[in-house]
Amino acid sequence: DFGERKGQAERMLGLMDVFLKNDPISLQKDILHHVEYTVARSRFSFDDFEAYQALAHSVRDRLIERWHDTLIHFKKEDPKRVYFLSLEFLMGRSLSNIVINLGIRDQFADALSQLGFDFEVLAEQEGDACLGNGGLARLSACQMDSLATLDYPAVGYGLRYQYGLFRQVIVDGFQHEQPDYWLNFGNPWEIERIHITYPVKFYGTVTDEFLNGEKCKVWVPGEMVEAVAYDNPIPGYGTRNTINLRLWAAKPSDQHDMESFNTGDYVDAVVNRQRAESISSILYPDDRSYQGKELRLKQQYFFVSASVQDIFRRFKDTHKKFDEFPEKVALQLNDTHPSLAIAEVMRVLLDEEHLSWHRAWDIICKIFSFTTHTVSPEGLEKIPVDLLGNLLPRHLQIIYDINFNFVEELKKMIGLDYDRLTRMSIVEEGAVKNIRMANLSVICSHTVNGVSRLHSELLRTKLFKDFYDLWPHKFQYKTNGVTQRRWIVVSNPSLCALISKWLGTEAWIRDIDLLIGLRDYATNAELHQEWKMVKKVNKIRLAEYIEAMSGLKVSLDAMFDVQTKRIHEYKRQLLNILGIIHRYDCIKNMDKNDRKKVVPRVCIIGGKAAPGYEIAKKVIKLCHAVAEKINNDNDIGDLLKLVFIPDYNVSVAEMVIPGADLSQHLSTAGHEASGTGSMKFLMNGCLLLATADGSTIEMVEEIGQDNVFLFGAKAHEVVALRKKGPTLKVPLQFSRVVRMIRDGHFGFEDYFKSLCDKIEGTSDYFLLGADFMSYLEAQAAADKAFVDEERWTKMSILSAAGSGRFSSDRTIQEYAENTWDIQPCRCPF
Ligand code: GPW
């Protein structure tokens, strides 16, 4: 039928300009066209936000062209695709990223300036898409950028939450949460696909029936909702490839409760139908804590079911034999959140495609790969059996069957070692029976990835030791990375220009290994001058933001010392605050002469606490209480300032990171699976003060011990230190600062008591006391280095120069080659 339509297609092409043009006049015309016809404002009167909307729509048009071409190209080539399943994508803003990847930023900036608008000002009008919590979610976003840039045939699948991560507002130093109803202002980056919908079923019962003489299971669901596709094109850089991120929204199903419409209350029935939408309404804000909530389980299955139906539909368009499925499909599980996909694919193969268990299981074992992001057993997701059995009765059966077969096999291999069998079983026995989603994922995936070398080591020796002993070949790791497009090109244009100038090419934006070339100029005086200027420009931008936000004026000569990330006990923001109190206390006790030697600091802390995480919320309050005291102490002046940056998100990060001199990564060794914030700071020539944890260890290998301020116990020492517990002597300095909090130096002593109790005596699980002296020494070393401007600048250049390994381009290439077995599929220009 393609042949028939070819003539028609040629005629249509004749009517169109083949592609939209990017000369200044065409762009201006397009923007004005969208002002008038899309935004529906008069061309003679529109404000910055409306200009942003029109601009976004002109960009979107160009994006769609490439997206269509890519999808058609993929369809024609029919390569093996990777389907990236993730419950969270933290995209932030899109405009700048998209025009840069399309290679038309400057053209748009020129066109806008001729219309009297500033591109940067309009770009700031865009709100963040915060469909995720933290590191895990931003990693998905970076990886999508790399998948597109490296021409991989990939599709991202996730949920289109109506409420993204809560907005953090600070009232009297306390965190309050406000809903993020982000779609209120429209979203030009998505394409609503009203015809791409799938029914998703819940509840009900399973019966045995006979079909063509064969016994089979039939699930009679009790509820049905519709999943509607919203497509978000993700452009690659330096390629025409633009891949799809498909997010599902829940809508009432047409087939749903038809009867109730006849029974009386029509209005109530309609209102009830509308409840279906609640499935995709809100992102759960507690990263890494699982509370066995039904709505969360519904979300997981909803997005998995729609995605799996979509994947089967695409496969069946061109293939008949399911044995070919593993040659065309790789399913990547981003943590255990989408792991119901295993049971769902199995269910479809068995109950809908009527494959034998043997054939279906063979397919499962070839298509799934699993990446875990946690180090702690408590971080592993469990689902109460009762909950799962009620919501998804057929899936529970399948999981039991998988487990039965697994345990039988296992007995043959390891004998009747009941302890081990109990640990490895998918079903956790106990007062409440649970399904261990991690065990399910490990058993059914061909590959289990960690996110850094240390993490992988911990997985093999601790978390998944039993499984590693059984299947060592399954275990790999891919050290995380971040995209330099977002974290240098978009967020730090001055540094970007500087790097391109000194390397003599922009090729590093696609080929990050070239960054290493900066090493040749690490001591070049001219580069030093320019490098310092860039940092200064970014510090000014950050200082202005701080002043606008809090009224606090900060000195540009001070070291900007930043710790921004989700608030968690293991990330030890408290250690940072204790260090600040110590510094304050020291300065207070100095005479005039000594004070002259103090390196002035602006300490910046930012991050959200999960709404129900009390300790984390107390840390935020403590930070404000300490800031209040220090910042209002005239005796201290510019020697020390403490700022809490509220509502830390992707766009705030884009401004904070380039402006940082020093960044802190303080997790107790062995607790941060990888850490990715550190990579963004490193790329921006910011020095790291860090523990030997997660990916930091690998960063030190790249840039050398001398260029990082390392401190604290090593991962292998932590267990022993904890055992010592009460016999451990904590330094006087530590006891003194904790005492200051207890004694009410910063007020609220009753409120802070439980915080102090958490870190004193036997309960100092995260070893703040044990690491304190080492921390202070690292801080002193940082001060010393900062005073020597030349040395600091050299370290800064070497940090950026050595950051190439931490590009998500490298991570994704490793996944493609060693886990997914996919090839690039480049769309011709
Ligand atoms: F608990 N991470 C995260 F392991 O941001 F699942 N949210 C989470 O819920 C979890 C992990 C989970 C982070 C890790 O803490 C961080 O170390 C890592 O760099 C990041 O995921 C991406 O892998």
Boltz pocket constraint, residues with backbone or C-beta under 6 A from the ligand:
constraints:
  - pocket:
      binder: B
      contacts: [[A, 133], [A, 134], [A, 135], [A, 136], [A, 137], [A, 139], [A, 287], [A, 288], [A, 289], [A, 335], [A, 372], [A, 373], [A, 374], [A, 375], [A, 379], [A, 451], [A, 480], [A, 671], [A, 672], [A, 673], [A, 674], [A, 675], [A, 676], [A, 694]]
      max_distance: 6.0
